């Protein structure tokens, strides 16, 4: 798992934990003291220790639970602090690295190979092609994306690929053009703006 995916998974768990807590607090008629808040968060987090999708952040979740069980501990404050750090990391992540991470996810988790587009070679169905000149012109020297990156593919279900890309939260993908007859499509990747 890439560093980007690790941080995204950790961020999702932290965010969902806080949302769970605030939902529980909002549905309660009385003030919810710190000890009860810690208990609610620990009850939400503990089952995740046994779920395989959280294996890579199991140690982090254990530390969160221990912080919530510690006398005088304030798990809510710790999660808010971690969430802020996570947002800072995501804001500083290099866009060029995010493209590399995206292409790895598409290959290893969804079976979409990717190649540089070469006019002299026949395009293969199901392979994502990236234009070399786009890579050279869409990113600044520091890796910041300044223009949409084009991806070309011939595939039966292009809309599902766009959904997969958007679900990674690394880029915002749009379907620029699609030829229904030939199943050829042009997808653009836009940077995600974190406010």
Buried (B, 14 or more C-beta within 10 A) or exposed (E): BBEBBEBBBBBBBBBEBBEBBEEBBEEEEEEBEEEBBBBBBBEBBBEBBEEEEBEEBBEBBBEBBEBBEEEEBBBBEBBEEBBEBBBEBBEEBBBBBBBBBBBBBBEEEEEBEBEEBEEEEEBEEBBBBBBEEBBEEBBEEEBEBEEBBBBBBBBEEBEEBBEBBBEBBBBBBBEEEBEEEEBBBBBBBEBBEEE
